[in-house]
Amino acid sequence: MTALIRARKDAGLSQAELAERLRCHQSFVARIESGQRHIEVPGLVVLCRALSANLLEITDEVAEATPPNARI
């Protein structure tokens, strides 16, 4: 989830600060960023809002980084 890490850093936030905005634990943010935890689309919307990031830019970046033969 390089796109989310970049967006968080561009927002000048640590994982702990983002977690505070999301009202969750820092380890949850860490698991999302490391790819250990997947999130649904509504969760991605909430994350983008917390980061003041453009949802379409994030999804475009993720789409470009996802191999064509990737599985769900």
C-alpha positions as CSV (number, residue, x, y, z in Angstrom):
1,M,0.0,0.0,0.0
2,T,2.7,2.4,-1.0
3,A,0.0,4.9,-2.1
4,L,-1.4,5.1,1.4
5,I,2.1,5.4,3.0
6,R,2.9,8.2,0.6
7,A,-0.4,10.0,1.2
8,R,0.1,9.7,5.0
9,K,3.7,11.1,4.7
10,D,2.5,13.9,2.3
11,A,-0.1,14.8,5.0
12,G,2.8,15.0,7.5
13,L,1.2,12.4,9.8
14,S,2.8,9.5,11.7
15,Q,0.9,6.2,11.9
16,A,-0.1,7.1,15.4
17,E,-1.5,10.5,14.3
18,L,-3.5,8.9,11.5
19,A,-4.8,6.2,13.9
20,E,-5.9,9.0,16.2
21,R,-7.9,10.6,13.4
22,L,-9.4,7.2,12.5
23,R,-10.1,6.4,16.2
24,C,-8.2,3.1,15.9
25,H,-4.9,1.7,17.1
26,Q,-1.6,2.4,15.4
27,S,-1.1,-1.3,14.7
28,F,-4.2,-1.3,12.6
29,V,-2.7,1.4,10.4
30,A,0.6,-0.5,10.3
31,R,-1.1,-3.7,9.1
32,I,-3.0,-1.8,6.4
33,E,0.3,-0.2,5.2
34,S,2.2,-3.5,5.3
35,G,-0.6,-5.3,3.3
36,Q,-1.3,-7.6,6.2
37,R,-4.8,-6.1,6.6
38,H,-7.1,-5.4,3.6
39,I,-9.8,-2.8,3.8
40,E,-13.1,-2.5,2.0
41,V,-13.9,0.5,-0.2
42,P,-15.8,2.4,2.5
43,G,-12.8,2.1,4.7
44,L,-10.6,3.5,1.9
45,V,-12.9,6.4,1.6
46,V,-12.6,7.1,5.4
47,L,-8.8,6.8,5.1
48,C,-8.6,9.2,2.2
49,R,-10.8,11.7,4.1
50,A,-8.6,11.5,7.2
51,L,-5.5,12.1,5.0
52,S,-7.2,14.8,2.8
53,A,-6.1,12.6,-0.1
54,N,-7.8,12.2,-3.4
55,L,-9.5,8.8,-3.6
56,L,-9.2,8.6,-7.3
57,E,-5.5,9.3,-7.3
58,I,-5.0,6.6,-4.6
59,T,-7.0,4.0,-6.5
60,D,-5.2,4.8,-9.8
61,E,-1.8,4.4,-8.0
62,V,-3.0,1.1,-6.5
63,A,-4.3,-0.1,-9.9
64,E,-1.0,0.6,-11.6
65,A,0.9,-1.3,-8.9
66,T,-1.4,-4.3,-9.0
67,P,-0.3,-7.1,-11.3
68,P,-2.9,-8.1,-14.0
69,N,-3.0,-11.6,-12.7
70,A,-3.5,-10.7,-9.0
71,R,-6.1,-12.6,-7.1
72,I,-8.6,-11.5,-4.5
